[in-house]
C-alpha cells in the first residue's frame, strides 16, 4: 500500500510539475527553501498525509467529515490566492462527501474503505501542494505551509503520535492497534456519535485558529498548534487514569439536556418563523427605498415584479403552485441582489457590509431550522424552481462577464 502511495505521489509530480518549494519560517528561519529536496519532501508529505487520512477512518463518518471541514478551510485559502482550479476540485470533493455522509454517518449503511480514505487523503494533499507551489512562485497572496499544518492538525498529530509510539516500542509503524485519538475517546466511555462530533468540532476549531493566528510568525503558529496537541493528549491521558464509573450517568444527563434544549429551540423557531420572514422581507427591501432605487428603470422592474408576486400571493401559496411561488421568490431576491451589486460601485460602500451581515444571519437561521427538524426532509424542486436557480447563476456571467 505504501509503495502504491509513493507511486501515486510520483505520478502527481510528473503530470503537474508541482512541488513544495519552501517550508516558510516554520523552523525559526526566515524562509527555508528546499532546493534539491523539493521532490523527495513533496512525495514524503503526500504519502504521509494519505496515511494520516487512511488511519483516521476508524468510525462511521469520521474520515469523510474531517475531510469536508478541511476542504472548506482550504477553499478559503484558494479564494485568497485566486487559485480557482484547486477551489473547484475542493468544492467538488466537499459536495461529494456531503452526499456520501448521508449514508455513512452512524449507523452507516455505506463504507468508503481504503479506496475512499486513500482518495480523500490524496486529493487534499495534492491540492495543498498545488496551492503552496503556485503561491511560492507568484506575487499573489502567500499561502504559508504552516497554515495547512494548523488546518490539518488533528489527522497529522494523531498519525505522528501513533507512529512515534509504535516505533519507540519497537513495533511495526503500520501495525494496527487501539491507540488512535478516536479509540482513546471511545475507551473513556463516550458514545460513537459524541466522539465523531468532538473530532468534527476539533477540526473546525483548528481551522478557525489558522485564521486567527495567520499573521503570527510561522514558528509561533507551529508552536501554538503543537502545544494544543500536547495538551489534548495529556488531558486524555489524565482522564484515562481517573475513575470514570459515574461517567455513563453524566453522559446520560448530558444527552437528556441536549434533547430538552433541542425541543426548546425547535419550539422557538416554529413560533418565530412568520415574524422572521416578515423582518427578512423588510430587510431585503429596505435598501430599495432608502437608496431611492425606484427612480431607475431597473428599480421599477424589480418593484413591479415583487408587487406582482404580492398580488398573486394567495393564489401562489396553494399546494399545486408552491413551486411557482418559490421559483419567483428566488428570481425576486436575485434581481434585488443583482441591482445592489451595481450600486456598490456608486458610492454605497456600506451596502456590501449590510448584505454580508444579512446573509450570515439568514444562513444561521436556515442551518438552525435544518438541524432541529425531527425528520430530515429532502427538498425536491420543480422544473420551474430549478430553471430559476440555474438562471440566477448563469445570467450575470452571460450578460456581464466582468
NORJOLIN-V366491 format. One record per backbone hydrogen bond with DSSP energy under -0.5 kcal/mol. NH is the residue of the N-H (numbers start at 1). CO is the residue of the C=O. Records with the same first field share a line. If there is no record, write none. Layout:
NH = CO / CO
This chain:
5 = 1
6 = 2
7 = 3
8 = 4
9 = 5
10 = 6
11 = 7
12 = 8
13 = 9
14 = 10
15 = 11
16 = 12
17 = 13
20 = 38
21 = 19
23 = 32
26 = 23
28 = 25
32 = 24
33 = 31
34 = 21
35 = 21
37 = 34
38 = 35
41 = 37
42 = 38
43 = 39
44 = 40
45 = 41
46 = 42
47 = 43
48 = 44
49 = 45
50 = 46
51 = 47
52 = 48
53 = 49
54 = 50
55 = 51
56 = 52
57 = 54
58 = 56
59 = 56
62 = 59
63 = 59
65 = 61
66 = 62
67 = 63
68 = 64
69 = 65
70 = 66
71 = 67
72 = 68
73 = 69
74 = 70
75 = 71
76 = 72
77 = 73
78 = 74
79 = 75
80 = 76
81 = 77
82 = 79
83 = 78
84 = 82
87 = 83
88 = 84
89 = 85
90 = 86
91 = 87
92 = 88
93 = 89
94 = 90
95 = 91
96 = 92
97 = 93
98 = 94
99 = 95
100 = 96
101 = 97
102 = 98
103 = 100
104 = 100
105 = 101
109 = 103
110 = 103
116 = 112
117 = 113
118 = 114
119 = 115
120 = 116
121 = 117
122 = 118
123 = 119
124 = 120
125 = 121
126 = 122
127 = 123
128 = 124
129 = 125
130 = 126
131 = 127
132 = 128
133 = 129
134 = 130
135 = 131
136 = 132
137 = 133
138 = 135
141 = 80
144 = 142
147 = 144
148 = 144
149 = 145
150 = 146
151 = 147
152 = 148
153 = 150
156 = 152
157 = 153
158 = 154
159 = 155
160 = 156
161 = 157
162 = 158
163 = 159
164 = 160
165 = 161
166 = 162
167 = 163
168 = 164
169 = 165
170 = 167
171 = 166
175 = 172
184 = 180
185 = 181
186 = 182
187 = 183
188 = 184
189 = 186
190 = 185
195 = 191
196 = 192
197 = 193
198 = 194
199 = 195
200 = 196
201 = 197
202 = 198
203 = 199
204 = 200
205 = 201
206 = 202
207 = 203
208 = 204
209 = 205
210 = 206
211 = 207 / 208
212 = 208
213 = 209
214 = 211
216 = 213
219 = 25
221 = 217
222 = 218
223 = 219
224 = 220
225 = 221
226 = 222
227 = 223
228 = 224
229 = 225
230 = 226
231 = 227
232 = 228
233 = 229
234 = 230
235 = 231
236 = 232
237 = 233
238 = 234
239 = 235
240 = 236
241 = 237 / 238
242 = 238 / 239
247 = 244
250 = 246
251 = 247
252 = 248
253 = 249
254 = 250
255 = 251
256 = 252
257 = 253
258 = 254
259 = 255
260 = 256
261 = 257
262 = 258
263 = 259
264 = 260
265 = 261
266 = 262
267 = 263
268 = 264
269 = 265
270 = 266
271 = 267
272 = 268
273 = 269
276 = 272
277 = 273
278 = 274
279 = 275
280 = 276
281 = 277
282 = 278
283 = 279
284 = 280
285 = 281
286 = 282
287 = 283
288 = 285
289 = 285
290 = 286
291 = 287
292 = 289
293 = 288
294 = 288
295 = 292
296 = 293
300 = 296
301 = 297
302 = 298
303 = 299
304 = 300
305 = 301
306 = 302
307 = 303
308 = 304
309 = 305
310 = 306
311 = 307
312 = 308
313 = 310
316 = 312
317 = 313
318 = 315
321 = 318
322 = 318 / 319
325 = 321
326 = 322
327 = 323
328 = 324
329 = 325
330 = 326
331 = 327
332 = 328
333 = 329
334 = 330
335 = 331
336 = 332
337 = 333
338 = 334
339 = 335
340 = 336
341 = 337
342 = 338
343 = 339
344 = 340
345 = 342
346 = 343
348 = 343
351 = 348
352 = 349
353 = 349
354 = 350
355 = 351
356 = 352
357 = 353
358 = 354
359 = 355
360 = 356
361 = 357
362 = 358
363 = 359
364 = 360
365 = 361
366 = 362
367 = 363
368 = 364
369 = 365
370 = 366
371 = 367
372 = 368
373 = 370
379 = 377
380 = 378
386 = 382
387 = 383
388 = 384
389 = 385
390 = 386
391 = 387
392 = 388
393 = 389 / 390
394 = 390
395 = 391
397 = 393
398 = 394
399 = 395
400 = 396
